[in-house]
Amino acid sequence: MLQKKEIQSFTTYRLVKSEDLNHHGTLFAGRTAEWFVESGFVAASSIISPKNIICLKIHGMHFSKSVKLGDTIFFTSKIVYCGKTSIIAHVSVCTINCDKNLVEGFITFVHVDEDTKPIPHGLEMTATTEIDKQLQLQAVNLKNK
């Protein structure tokens, strides 16, 4: 029997410091990826035990604008789709005063046993808003690629 869950958002904040920058003086994509996955993991661990979650794939992490030293950015993550063993999070990144996402993408996590073998999680996500329905459809399409 599937356990139905409503889509819920989680927000994490980061201050961009000098050690987070690349040689151009903007936020290093590798650091962004680390925080991006961590944010998705926070959302996934809200519905399933963190000890049973592993990251499978980042589906694009598209930057629309660079992030500079001293910017405070926030990552908004939500689980938008659950397959049999997979869990897909959508993550978007903004600065405090931004009206457009700076970075956006999806991450697939897998529910595993103690030997890291995929096992069913018994969850289903219910999208109630039009935005969440669109994100869920995008996530389903990722599964088919």
VENHUQUI-V436188 format. One record per residue. PSI is psi as a letter, one per 40 degrees, with the letter a starting at -180 (999 if undefined). OMEGA is omega in degrees with one decimal (999 if undefined). BURIAL is 1 if it has 24 or more other C-alpha atoms within 12 Angstrom, else 0. Layout:
# VENHUQUI-V436188
<<PSI	OMEGA	BURIAL> <PSI	OMEGA	BURIAL>>
This chain:
# VENHUQUI-V436188
<<h	-179.5	0> <i	175.2	0> <h	-177.7	0> <h	178.8	0> <i	173.4	0> <i	178.9	0> <h	-176.6	1> <i	-179.3	1> <i	175.8	1> <i	-177.6	1> <h	173.5	1> <i	-176.6	1> <i	176.8	0> <h	171.0	1> <h	-179.6	1> <h	-177.8	1> <i	-176.4	0> <d	179.5	0> <e	179.6	0> <e	-172.5	1> <i	173.7	0> <a	-177.7	0> <e	175.7	0> <e	-179.4	0> <e	176.4	0> <i	-176.9	1> <h	179.8	1> <h	-178.5	1> <d	178.4	1> <d	177.2	0> <d	178.2	0> <d	179.3	1> <d	178.1	1> <d	-179.2	0> <d	179.6	1> <d	179.4	1> <d	178.9	1> <d	179.3	1> <d	176.8	1> <d	178.9	1> <d	177.5	1> <d	179.0	1> <d	-179.9	1> <d	-178.1	1> <e	175.6	1> <e	-178.2	1> <e	-177.0	1> <i	-177.4	1> <h	-179.1	0> <d	-179.2	0> <e	-178.9	0> <e	-176.9	1> <h	170.2	1> <i	178.4	1> <h	178.5	1> <d	-171.9	1> <i	167.4	0> <h	179.6	1> <g	179.2	1> <h	174.7	0> <g	-170.1	1> <h	178.4	0> <h	176.1	0> <e	-178.5	0> <i	179.1	0> <i	179.4	1> <h	-172.5	1> <i	176.5	1> <h	178.1	0> <e	176.7	0> <i	169.5	1> <h	-179.6	0> <i	174.9	1> <i	-179.1	1> <h	176.1	1> <h	-177.1	1> <i	175.6	1> <i	174.7	1> <h	-175.9	1> <e	-179.5	1> <i	173.3	1> <h	172.0	1> <a	179.5	1> <d	178.5	0> <e	-176.2	1> <i	177.8	1> <h	-178.8	1> <h	178.0	1> <i	169.1	1> <h	179.9	1> <h	174.2	1> <i	-176.5	1> <h	177.4	1> <i	167.4	1> <i	-176.7	1> <d	-175.2	0> <f	-176.0	0> <i	178.2	0> <e	-179.4	0> <i	178.4	0> <h	176.0	1> <d	-179.5	1> <i	-179.7	1> <i	176.6	1> <a	-178.5	1> <i	176.1	1> <h	173.4	1> <h	172.9	1> <i	177.9	1> <h	175.8	1> <h	-174.0	1> <i	173.5	1> <a	-177.2	0> <e	177.2	0> <e	-177.4	0> <f	173.8	0> <h	179.8	0> <h	175.9	0> <i	178.8	0> <i	179.1	0> <e	177.1	1> <f	-178.4	0> <i	173.7	1> <h	179.6	1> <h	178.0	1> <h	176.9	1> <h	-178.5	1> <d	179.4	0> <i	178.5	0> <d	178.9	0> <d	179.8	0> <d	176.6	1> <d	177.7	0> <d	178.4	0> <d	178.9	1> <d	178.0	1> <d	176.7	0> <d	179.9	0> <d	177.8	1> <d	179.4	1> <d	175.3	0> <d	179.9	1> <d	-176.9	1> <e	-178.8	0> <999	999	0>>
